[in-house]
């Protein structure tokens, strides 16, 4: 759901202190545009509102600027993937491929004692919204009939009244997504890197850099491994950052998300990790949104690990008529995939100082043999959750924490934990 307000509460019970960022507000589903699709059906009133804002429609389409090359490591995030006492996972991107990519990990911070771990590399095609030379998004004003359907010419092409950008966009009609026209996307070849540091010491602060010797290295980040059972720890939880690309220059929601996390970290006081419970972005297919959120959040993302669950927006294509992007979320994080299941995200668990954390994937809701009723969680995942929690109880877990982007799955806890 879209965020309107946030509440910050601190709960301290026993060994664990938890800062919860609870998002409240009404739903605001974005019907974003895609090649051949309008974002919203723009009425005559909408066009008048655009004119009132100072948005000028021109006959000629602005020249589309190339997507900038980004060869310094970017979209960097640190995740739990394995034994939190001795392992840490990393994920990042560059435009060009660097085959010697790796992560360096150091206890001292001067990296005189650094250990390096090779990264795996995968070519991906990222999709960016077209922009002009000033970085503003380009929109086409498509002629619509009285029913809001695009009018086409004798050649079957949509009738375009003209073009405009978001340079002078403002106001609630725009930020709600009511005034945008059709956008086009540019396909860009990029490279995604995943690395895992192993053999680390428990309850130890580490510094790290990602990158390559043949290219650039990132700024220094840090994380701390988990300790012994019962050792105190803190984590912060927030959700639904869900930044929409059309608001990047109007009301930057990625900046709000970054500030929320920073404020939570400051309020908690040196938390061990952050928990994001889904809807990182508004539209998973739009790489501009991932890039904006990760770069705005970089100081926080590089100061602690992020445990993460997928939200429904993290698998959305730009057009509702296109299928869900089942692997988009896992391209942007480095988390486990239990049962090798990737379905708009993945489910997994980890232990931290005697607490057992279960991350559910409620994007497992497509109709299938495993899930004929299209429930938030399919049979295979449900059986895994039950087995995983029972095993954790048998191993003496002090806490069982279930994380999900949808709260309706929490009722399973009562029948599992008792």
C-alpha positions in Angstrom: 0.0 0.0 0.0 1.0 3.6 -0.5 2.4 5.4 2.5 0.9 8.6 3.9 2.0 8.6 7.5 4.5 6.8 9.6 4.7 6.0 13.3 7.9 5.2 15.2 7.7 3.1 18.3 10.4 1.4 20.4 9.6 -1.9 22.0 12.1 -3.4 24.5 11.5 -6.9 25.8 14.2 -9.1 27.3 17.2 -9.4 25.1 15.8 -7.8 22.0 14.9 -4.2 21.3 12.9 -3.6 18.1 12.2 -0.3 16.4 9.1 -0.7 14.2 8.3 1.7 11.4 4.6 1.1 10.7 3.2 2.7 7.5 -0.4 3.8 7.5 -2.5 5.3 4.7 -4.9 4.5 1.9 -4.1 2.3 -1.1 -2.8 4.1 -4.2 -2.3 1.6 -6.9 -0.2 3.1 -9.7 -1.1 2.2 -13.2 2.1 3.2 -14.8 2.8 3.4 -18.5 4.7 1.1 -20.8 5.5 1.1 -24.5 2.1 1.2 -26.1 0.3 1.9 -22.8 -1.0 5.0 -21.1 -0.2 5.5 -17.4 -3.6 6.9 -16.6 -6.5 7.8 -18.8 -6.0 11.5 -19.1 -9.2 13.6 -19.2 -9.7 17.1 -20.5 -9.6 18.3 -16.9 -6.3 16.5 -16.4 -4.9 18.3 -19.5 -6.1 21.6 -18.2 -4.4 20.9 -14.8 -1.2 20.2 -16.7 -1.5 23.6 -18.4 -2.2 25.3 -15.1 1.0 23.8 -13.7 3.0 25.4 -16.5 3.5 22.1 -18.3 3.8 22.8 -22.0 3.0 20.3 -24.7 5.2 20.4 -27.7 4.7 18.9 -31.1 8.2 17.4 -31.4 9.4 14.8 -28.9 12.4 16.0 -26.9 15.6 14.3 -27.8 16.1 11.2 -25.7 19.3 11.3 -23.7 21.4 8.2 -23.3 21.3 6.4 -20.0 24.5 7.4 -18.1 27.2 4.8 -17.7 27.5 3.7 -14.0 30.7 1.8 -13.5 31.3 2.7 -9.9 29.6 0.0 -7.9 26.0 1.0 -7.3 22.7 -0.3 -5.9 24.8 -1.8 -3.1 23.2 -3.8 -0.3 24.3 -6.2 2.4 22.0 -9.2 3.3 21.9 -12.2 5.5 22.5 -15.4 3.5 23.7 -18.3 5.6 25.1 -18.4 9.1 24.9 -14.8 10.5 27.8 -15.6 12.8 30.3 -16.3 10.1 28.8 -15.2 6.7 27.6 -12.0 5.0 26.2 -11.5 1.5 26.5 -8.6 -0.9 24.8 -7.4 -4.1 25.6 -4.6 -6.5 25.6 -3.4 -10.1 27.8 -1.8 -12.8 27.1 -0.9 -16.5 30.1 -2.8 -17.9 31.3 -6.2 -16.7 34.3 -6.5 -14.4 35.3 -10.1 -14.3 37.6 -9.6 -11.3 34.8 -8.3 -9.1 35.0 -9.1 -5.5 34.3 -8.0 -1.9 37.1 -7.1 0.5 36.4 -7.5 4.2 38.6 -6.1 7.0 38.5 -6.0 10.8 40.8 -3.0 11.1 39.2 -0.7 8.5 42.5 0.1 6.9 42.2 -3.1 4.9 45.8 -4.2 5.7 44.2 -7.4 7.0 41.6 -7.7 4.2 40.3 -11.0 2.9 38.8 -11.0 -0.5 35.9 -13.1 -1.9 35.1 -13.4 -5.6 31.7 -12.3 -6.9 29.5 -14.1 -9.4 28.5 -12.0 -12.4 25.3 -12.1 -14.4 24.3 -10.0 -17.4 20.8 -8.4 -17.0 18.7 -6.1 -19.1 17.5 -3.1 -17.1 14.7 -0.8 -18.3 15.0 2.9 -17.8 12.3 5.5 -18.5 13.2 7.9 -21.3 14.6 11.3 -20.2 15.7 14.5 -21.9 19.1 16.0 -21.7 18.2 17.6 -18.3 17.2 14.3 -16.8 13.5 15.0 -16.9 11.1 12.2 -17.8 9.4 12.4 -21.2 5.7 11.8 -21.5 3.4 11.6 -24.6 -0.1 13.1 -24.6 -2.2 10.4 -26.2 -5.6 11.4 -27.7 -8.4 9.5 -25.9 -12.1 9.0 -26.8 -15.0 9.7 -24.4 -14.5 6.2 -22.8 -10.8 6.9 -22.2 -9.5 4.6 -24.9 -6.6 5.6 -27.1 -7.6 6.9 -30.5 -5.7 5.3 -33.3 -5.0 6.5 -36.9 -5.6 4.4 -40.1 -2.2 2.8 -39.6 -3.3 1.5 -36.1 -0.9 3.8 -34.2 -2.0 5.9 -31.3 -2.7 9.6 -32.0 -0.2 11.7 -30.1 -1.2 15.3 -29.4 2.3 16.2 -28.3 5.0 15.6 -25.7 5.9 17.1 -22.3 8.3 16.5 -19.4 8.0 16.6 -15.6 10.1 19.8 -15.4 7.3 21.9 -14.1 5.1 19.2 -12.6 3.7 19.7 -9.1 0.6 19.2 -7.0 -1.4 16.3 -5.6 -2.9 15.3 -9.0 0.6 14.7 -10.3 2.0 12.9 -7.2 -1.0 10.6 -7.1 -0.2 9.5 -10.7 -3.3 11.1 -12.3 -1.6 13.4 -14.9 1.1 11.4 -16.5 0.9 10.3 -20.1 2.6 7.5 -22.0 6.2 6.8 -21.4 8.7 4.7 -23.3 11.6 2.6 -21.8 15.2 2.1 -22.9 16.8 -1.3 -22.5 20.3 -1.2 -21.0 22.7 -4.1 -20.6 24.1 -4.1 -17.1 25.9 -6.5 -14.8 24.7 -7.8 -11.4 27.2 -9.0 -8.9 26.6 -11.3 -5.9 29.3 -12.2 -3.4 29.5 -13.9 0.0 32.1 -13.4 2.7 32.7 -16.6 4.8 34.8 -17.7 7.7 34.0 -14.5 9.7 34.3 -14.2 13.5 31.1 -14.1 15.6 30.1 -10.8 17.2 32.7 -8.8 15.3 32.5 -5.5 13.4 33.8 -5.6 9.9 34.5 -3.1 7.2 34.0 -3.9 3.5 34.4 -2.6 0.0 32.9 -4.0 -3.2 34.2 -3.6 -6.8 37.3 -4.7 -8.7 41.0 -4.0 -9.2 40.4 -3.4 -12.9 37.6 -0.9 -12.2 36.3 1.1 -9.3 35.8 0.2 -5.7 32.9 1.4 -3.5 33.2 3.6 -0.4 33.8 1.7 2.8 30.7 0.0 4.4 30.4 -1.9 7.7 28.4 -4.7 9.3 28.5 -6.8 12.5 28.2 -10.6 12.7 25.8 -12.1 15.2 26.9 -13.3 18.6 25.8 -16.0 21.1 22.4 -17.2 22.0 20.8 -14.7 24.4 23.1 -11.8 23.5 21.1 -8.5 23.3 20.5 -7.0 19.9 18.4 -4.4 18.2 16.9 -4.2 14.7 14.8 -1.6 13.0 11.8 -2.4 10.8 10.3 -0.3 8.0 8.3 -0.9 4.9 6.6 0.4 1.7 9.3 2.8 0.6 7.6 2.3 -2.8 9.0 5.3 -4.6 7.3 6.1 -7.9 9.5 7.3 -10.8 7.2 10.2 -11.8 7.7 11.8 -8.4 11.5 11.7 -8.5 11.6 15.4 -9.4 8.4 16.5 -7.6 8.2 14.8 -4.2 11.0 12.3 -4.0 9.7 9.3 -2.2 13.1 7.6 -2.3 14.4 10.4 -0.2 11.6 10.0 2.3 12.4 6.2 2.5 16.0 6.9 3.0 15.3 9.5 5.7 12.9 7.1 7.5 15.6 4.5 7.7 18.2 7.0 8.9 15.9 8.4 11.5 15.0 4.8 12.7 18.7 4.0 13.0 19.4 7.1 15.0 16.4 6.5 17.3 17.3 2.9 17.9 21.0 3.7 18.5 23.3 1.5 16.6 20.9 -1.4 15.6 22.4 -4.6 14.4 20.4 -4.8 11.2 17.4 -3.4 9.4 14.3 -5.2 8.3 12.5 -4.1 5.2 9.1 -5.9 4.8 8.5 -5.2 1.1 7.4 -2.8 -1.6 10.8 -1.4 -2.1 9.6 0.4 -5.3 6.3 1.3 -7.0 7.1 -0.6 -10.2 9.7 -3.3 -10.3 10.3 -3.0 -14.0 11.4 0.6 -13.8 15.1 0.5 -12.9 15.1 4.3 -12.2 13.2 3.5 -9.0 15.6 0.9 -7.7 18.6 3.1 -8.5 17.1 6.2 -6.9 16.1 4.3 -3.7 19.4 2.5 -3.3 21.5 5.6 -3.9 19.4 7.8 -1.6 19.6 5.0 1.1 23.3 4.3 0.5 24.7 5.7 3.8 22.2 3.5 5.8 22.4 0.5 3.5 26.2 0.5 3.8 26.1 0.9 7.6 24.3 -2.4 8.5 22.8 -5.6 6.9 19.3 -5.5 5.6 17.0 -8.5 6.1 14.3 -8.2 3.5 10.9 -9.6 2.3 9.4 -9.0 -1.1 6.2 -6.9 -1.6 3.7 -7.1 -4.4 5.0 -4.0 -6.1 8.5 -5.6 -6.2 7.2 -7.8 -9.1 5.1 -5.3 -11.0 5.6 -4.6 -14.7 5.0 -1.1 -16.0 1.9 -2.2 -17.8 -0.8 -4.2 -16.0 -1.2 -6.2 -19.2 2.3 -7.6 -18.9 3.2 -10.5 -16.7 4.7 -10.3 -13.3 8.5 -10.0 -13.1 9.2 -13.1 -10.9 13.0 -12.5 -10.5 13.2 -8.7 -10.3 13.4 -8.7 -6.5 16.1 -11.3 -6.2 18.2 -9.4 -8.8 18.4 -6.5 -6.3 19.1 -8.5 -3.1 21.3 -11.5 -2.2 19.1 -13.6 0.0 18.5 -17.4 0.2 15.9 -19.2 -2.0 14.5 -22.1 0.0 13.2 -25.0 -2.2 14.9 -23.0 -5.0 11.6 -21.1 -5.3 11.7 -17.6 -6.9 8.2 -16.2 -7.3 8.3 -12.5 -7.1 10.7 -13.0 -4.2 11.9 -15.9 -2.1 11.3 -17.3 1.4 14.0 -18.2 3.9 15.0 -17.9 7.6 18.0 -17.1 9.7 19.1 -17.1 13.3 20.4 -14.1 15.2 21.5 -14.3 18.8 19.0 -17.0 19.7 16.1 -15.4 17.8 14.8 -17.3 14.7 13.6 -15.0 11.9 11.3 -16.4 9.2 10.9 -14.4 6.0 7.7 -15.4 4.1 7.0 -14.6 0.4 3.4 -13.5 -0.1 4.0 -13.1 -3.8 3.5 -16.9 -3.9 -0.1 -16.1 -4.6 -0.4 -17.0 -8.3 -2.9 -19.8 -9.2 -1.0 -23.1 -9.6 -1.2 -26.7 -8.7 0.6 -25.8 -5.5 -1.8 -22.9 -4.8 -5.1 -23.5 -6.5 -7.0 -21.0 -4.3 -4.4 -18.2 -4.9 -3.7 -17.8 -1.2 -0.9 -15.5 -0.1 1.3 -18.6 0.7 1.2 -21.8 -1.3 1.3 -25.3 0.1 5.0 -25.9 -0.4 6.0 -22.7 1.3 3.5 -23.3 4.1 4.9 -26.7 4.8 8.4 -25.3 4.8 7.4 -22.6 7.3 5.8 -25.1 9.6 8.8 -27.4 9.5 11.3 -24.6 9.8 9.6 -23.1 12.9 9.2 -26.5 14.6 12.9 -27.2 14.0 13.8 -23.8 15.5 11.6 -24.5 18.6 13.3 -27.9 19.0 16.7 -26.1 18.8 15.7 -23.8 21.7 15.0 -20.5 19.9 14.3 -17.8 22.4 12.2 -15.9 19.8 10.3 -16.8 16.7 9.7 -13.8 14.4 7.7 -14.1 11.1 8.2 -11.3 8.6 5.9 -10.7 5.6 4.6 -7.9 3.5 1.0 -9.0 4.2 -0.2 -9.3 7.8 -3.0 -11.9 7.0 -0.4 -14.7 7.0 0.4 -14.1 10.7 -2.5 -16.3 11.8 -0.4 -19.3 11.0 1.8 -18.6 13.9 -0.8 -19.5 16.5 -1.3 -23.0 15.1 2.5 -23.6 14.7 3.9 -22.1 17.9 0.9 -22.9 20.1 
